[in-house]
Amino acid sequence: MQMSSANQRTSTGIMSRGLMKLKAMPKALKEKVINTYRTTKEIGQDDPRRVIHALKVGITLTLVSLFYYYQPLYDSFGLSAMWAVMTVVVVFEYSVGATLGKGLNRGLATLLAGALGVGTHYLADLSGQTIEPILLSFFVFLQAAIATFMRFFPEIKARYDYGLLIFILTFSLISVSGFREDEIIEMAHRRLFTIFIGGSACVMISIFVCPVWAGEELHSLISLNLESLANFLQAFEEEYFRTSKEGDCKDDKTALLEGYKNVLNSKSTEESLANFARWEPGHGRFQFRHPWDKYLEVGTLTRQCAYRMEALNAQLNSNLQASPEIKSIIQEACSAMSLESAKALKELGVALSTMKKPCFADTHISNSKSAAKSLNSLLKSSLWKETDLLSVLPAATVASLLSDIVACTEEIAEAVNELPSLMEFETVETAKPPNRTQSTPHGDNNPHVVILVEDSTPANSPESKSASDQHNTNRV
């Protein structure tokens, strides 16, 4: 009796849970539909070109499908027309460079593998029926092994990996099918022609219908990364020294402080875009053989700078914080380093985006280096002898990281300044930049701390002269 009652309760519980899940299914299905709609809407609004790309692929597939739907075309090509459809599916990519690179890889690999496959077939056919399958198997093994090993070479893998894959596939198909097919030349001709038609349709529609150029994408990405670094430095200065106004939006500031993370994760995207951009013809402001390698060099330097910013951002949430008194001592020099570097990075980003020579980036970098020297002299002074080391360490860490960022900014400027001679940037006359004391966007409520290092060091020492010169320069 006890066993039967227990089984009855178990079956009743299972049925009740099943009924509850069944009742909840319409609500869960409705939530999934709503979430899918929201995701689709966000993807489309984030970049409307994605919707256009989807329509372009649909149009291209419809056009090449006419080889099957239109009887005269089908009579000419037969089942080989399927290769045109397959080519569109695997070749059509988002950007022009990616589509053109895949199309050329597929076309050239098919042509070369087809020619070698036909030659191998006739060479094996001359050896007799007994030796023919052995020779064909040997040639298939040889080309597959060599082509597969070549795919491990970094330079070949970056640009011709897809072509080698198609070469292996085409050679194997022609060699194997040629053993049973008498009209091998006609078969290879049909496949090559339909692949050429499919690839040409992809390239033409990709170029002439709302094109997305990989070169422009890389150009914009590098300039946006520079701007993200500049925004971080400005937001960090406000957050660390608490100079922002109370009405500032915390969400906006958080977004600015985390913008450097996009730079850290951009390496693979930059390399892919640069690889695709090399396939593209001259377009707009970007001529053939544009120096895309320089963009990768700038991207590498921006990531090195972003790693420093990641360590700098960690200081905002660290449990070990400098006291307000110590922060007030280093505030002027650190603020100048941060803000001047931010202005330099922002101007470099704008100059790269507009393809115009940066006019005042060197001035901002010079100001930041002067502030770094002043801070270095301050840290070497005897002002810290009676100060607890643990209370000074967080401030010294921030100062050291900002000094590294100043050096990284200078390297980025040198790399960007090499582009005008290679790309023929324009030179634009702009207004004179404001003085460093006028560039701080804090208003009159932010006190300027003046540090007299010469009182604590000998009058003839180099540290005393450097601090005195900086004091005279920065006095308001």
N, C-alpha and C positions, 0 to 999 in steps of 0.2 A: 504493500500500500504506500509506504513511504517512497519507494522507488518510482512508482507510477505518478504520485503527486509531484515529485521533483521533476520528472520528465515533462509533466503537463505544464508546470511553471516555466520550464526552459523553453518549451515550444511556444507558450504564450508570449514570453519575452521576445523571442525571435520574431514572431508575427507582429508584435507591437512596434519593434524597431524597424521592421520592413515597411509597415504602414507609414511610420513617421518619415522614413526616407522617401517613400513614394509621394507623400504629400509635399515634401520639401523640394522635389525635383522641378516643378514648374518655376518656383522662385529662384532656384540655383541656375536653371537654364536661362531665365530672364536676366540674371546678373551677368552671366557669361556673354550673352548677346550684347548687353549694354557695355561691358568692358571691351569687347572686341570692336564695337563701334567707336568707342572713345580712342582706343589705340590706333585704329585706322585713320581717324580724323586727325590725331596728333601727328602721325607720320606724314600725312598729306600736307598739313599746314606747316610742319617743320621745313619741308623742302618740296614745293609743288612740282619740281622737276621729276620727282619719283613717279608721280602719276603720269606725266608726259612720257617717261621712259617705258612704263608699262604699256601705254597705248602704242608707242612706236614698235615694241616687240610684237604686239598683236597684229598690227598692220603688216609688218614684214612677214610674219608667218602666214598670214592670209594670202599675200601675193605669191609666195613660193609654193603654196598649196595648189595653185592653179595648174601646176604640172600634173597633178592627179585629177583635178576636177575638169580640166579642159582636155577633151579627147585627143585633138591633134598633138598637143604637147606630150600627153601620156604615150601615144603611139611612137613618138620619137625617142623618148628616154626610158619608158617602161618603169620597172621597179627601182631603177637607179635614181629616179626623181626623189626618192625618200632621203637621199644624201643631202639634197638642198634644204629640206626641212630640218634634218639633224644639224646641219651647219648653222642655221639660224639659232637654234636652241642653245648650242654650246658656244657660239662666237659672240652673239650680241651682248655687250656689256654696257654698264652705266655711262662710262666716259668714251670719248672718241678714241683716245689713245689705247685704252684696253681693248676696244673692239677692233681697231686697226691692227694692233699687235697680234691678237688672236687670229684675225683673218689672214694676215700675211704668214704667220706661223703655220696655219693649217694648209693654206694654198701651196706654199713652197715645200712643206714636208710631204704633202700628197703628190706633188709633181716629182720630187726627187725619189720618193719611195716607189711610186708607180713605175718610173723609168728603170730603177734598179730591179724591181720585181719582175718586170717583163724581160729584162736582160737575163736575170737569173733563171727564169722559166725556160728560155730558149737554150741557155747553156746547159741546163740539166736535161732538156729534151734531147740534145745531141748525144748524151752519154748512154742512152738506151733506157728501156723500161725498168730494168733491175736497179741501175745506179741512180735513176732520176729521183725517187723519193728520198734516198740517202743524201744526195747533194742538196735537195731543197730543205731537208731538215737541218743540215749543217749550216746553210746560209741563214735560215731563220734564227738558229741559235746564235750565230756569229753577230748578226746585226742587232739582235735583241740585247745581247750581253754588252756590246760596245756602246750602243745608244743609251742603255740604262746606266752604265758607269759614267758616261759623259754628263748625265743629269746631276751628278754630285758636284761638279765644278760650280763654284758660286756664281761666276759671271754668266755661265751658260744657263744655269738654273733660273737666274733672275729674268732673263729675256727670252730664252728659247726652250724652256722646259715643256711647254705645251706642244711646241713643234716636234720635239723629240718623241713625245708620247704618240702623236699622230703618225710620225714616221714609222714607229714600231708597229702600230695598228695597221696602217695601210700596207706595208711590206708583207706582213704576215697574212693579211687577208688575200692579197693578190697571189702570193706564193701558194697558199693552201687551195684557194679556189681555182687557180690556174692549172692545178694538177687534174681537176675534173672538168674544167671548162675549156672548150676549144677556141672560142673567140675571145681570147684574153685581152688583145689590144682594144677591141671595141668596148669591152667591159670597163677597162681602165679609162678609156676616153670618156665614156658616159659619166663615170664617177667623178673624174676630174672636172668635167664641164659643169655638172650640177653643183659640185662644191664651190666652184668659182662663181656661179650665179648666186648661190646662197650667201657666200661671203661678200660679194659685191653689193647685194641688196642691203646687207647689214651696214656696211661702211657708208654707202650713199645716204641712207636714211639717218644714220647716226650723225653725219656731218652736216647735212642740209636741213634737217628737221630739228629745231631747238637743240643745237649741239651742247654737250657738256664737255668742256676741255679739261683734261687732267692737269695741264700746265697752269691754267687759271686757278684750279682748285688748290694746287700746291702753293702758288703765289699768295693766295688769300690766306691759306692756313699758316704760313710762316709769319705774315704780317699780323694776323690775329694772335698768334702765340706771343709775339713781342708785346702787343698791347695787354695781354693777360698778365704778363710779368710786371708791366708798369702798374696796372691796377692793383696787383697784390702789394707792391711796395707802398703805394699811397694808402691803401687800407691798413696795412701793418703799422705804418707810422701813426695813424690816427688811433688804432686800437691799443698799441703798446703804451703810448704816452697819454692815452685818453684825451685826445684833443678834438674828437668829433663832437658834434652837437647832440643833445639828447633826442632830438626829433629824427635823427638819422635812422633809416630802416635797417634792422638787424639782418633781415633776410638778404638784402642787397649786399651788405658788408660781408656776410658769410659767403655769398657767391663770389665776391671779389677775392676773398682770402683763399678760396679753394680753386680758383681759376688755374693756378699753376699745375694742378693735377692733370688737366687735359694736355699740358705740354709734356709731362712725363710719359704719357701713354701714346704719344703721336709718332713714335719712331717708325713703326711698321707702316702706318698710313703715309708718311712722308716718302719712305723708300718705294712703296707701291706707286704712288702718284708720280714720282720722278721717273720710274721705269716706264710707266705708261706715257708720260710726256715726251720721252725720247722718240716714240713712234709717231708722234703727231707732226703734221706739216706746219709750216709757218702760218700763224693766224693772229690777227689783231696786233697787239704790241709785242708778241712773242715770235721772233723769227726762227727759221730752221737752225738747229744746233744751238739753241739757247743754253746758257750755262746753268743747267739744272743741278750740277754737282755743287755749285756754290750755295744753292738753297739748302742742300743737305748739310753743308758745312755750318751754315747759320743755324739750322735746326739742331745740330749736335751741340753747339754752344748754348743755345737757349735751354736745352735740357740740363746741361751742366749747371746753368744758373738756377733752374727750377729746383734742382736737388738741394742747393743752398737754401732756397726759399722754403723747402719742406722742413729742413732743420730749424729755420727761423720761425716758421709757423708753430712748431712744437713748443717754442718758448712761451707762446701765449697761454698755453694750457698746462705749463709745467707747474709742479707743486712748489718748486724752489724759485721764488721770484725776488727780484731786486727791490730794495726799499724805495719809496718815493723820493727820498733825498738823493740816493745814488742815481736814480733815473733823471732827476732834474739836472744833475751835473753833466751827464752825457747827452742830454736831450737835444741841445742845439746842434752838436756835431752829427749825431745819428740821424736827426731829422733832415739835415742838409744832405747827408749821404743817400738816404732813402729817397727823398723827393727829387733830388737832382738826377739820380740814376733812373727814377721813374720817368722823368721828363725826357731824358736821353733815349730810353727804350721806346717811349711812345712816339717820339719824333722819327726814330729809325723805322718803326712800323709803318707810320704814315708815309715816309719817303719811299719805302719799299712798295707800299700799296699803290701809290700814285706815280711811281717811277720818276721821282724827282730827287735831286741831291739833297741830303739833309744839311740844313744851313747852320743850326745851332746845337747839334748833338755833341760836337766836340767841346763846346763851351760848357754845357751841362756836365759832361764827364770831367772836365778840368775842375769845375766847382766841387764835384763829389770827391775827387782825389785830394783837393785842398782840405776838405772837411775830414777826410780819412787821416791825413797827416796831422791835423790839429788834434784829433782824437788819439792818435798814436802818441803824440807828445804828452797829452794829458794822462794817459795810462802809465807812461814812464815816469811821471813826476812823483814827488814825495807826498802828494796829497793822500795817498792810499796807505801810508805806513801804519797809521793807527786804526785802520778799518778792518773789520773781520773779513777774512778771505771768503767765507761762504756767502756773505752778503754781496761781495763784489763779483763772484764768479758768474752769476746769471747775466749781469750787465756786460761783463767782459766777453761772454759767449755771443751775445747779440752784436756787440761791436766787432768781434772777429768775423762773424758771418756777413755783416754788412760790408766789411772791407773786402771779403772775397767776392761779394756781389758787385762791388764797384769794379774790381779787376775783371770779372766776367763781362760786365757791361762794356768795358773798354775793348775786350776781344771781339764781342759781337759787333761793335761799331767798326772795328778794323775789317771784319769780314764783309759787312754790308757796304763799306766804302769801296770795296774792290769791284762791286757790281756796276757802278756808273760807267767805268771805262769799258766794261764788257758789254753793257746793255745800252749805252748812250743815253743816260738819264738827262733830264732837263735841269737847268739851274734856274731857280725861282727866287727873286728878291722878296724877302719878307721883312717884317718889322724887327727892330732890335729886341732881343729877349730881355725880360725884366731882370733886375738884379736879384741875387740870391735871397736877400732879406725881404724882397717884395714878392717872392714866388711862393711863400708858405701860405697855404690857404686856411689859416686858422683865425684870422682877424686880429683885433687888438687884445683879445682876452688871453692870448697865449703869451706868457712872459718869456722874454729872451734872457737866457742865463749867460752872463759874461764871466769867463774864467780867467783869472790872472795867474798864469803859471810862473811868471817871472818872480813872483814874491817868494816862491818855494824852491827856486833853482838859482844857481849862480848867474849873474848878469851876462857873462860872456859865453855861456854854454849854447850849443846849437839848439837845445830844447827851448831855452828861454827866447831865443830869436824867433823860432818858428811859432811858438804860442803867442808871442807879442804881435807878430805880423798878422796872425789869424784873428786876434782880438781887435786889432785896428780895422781889419777888413769887415768883420761881422757886426761891429757896434752900430746900433740903430740910432 
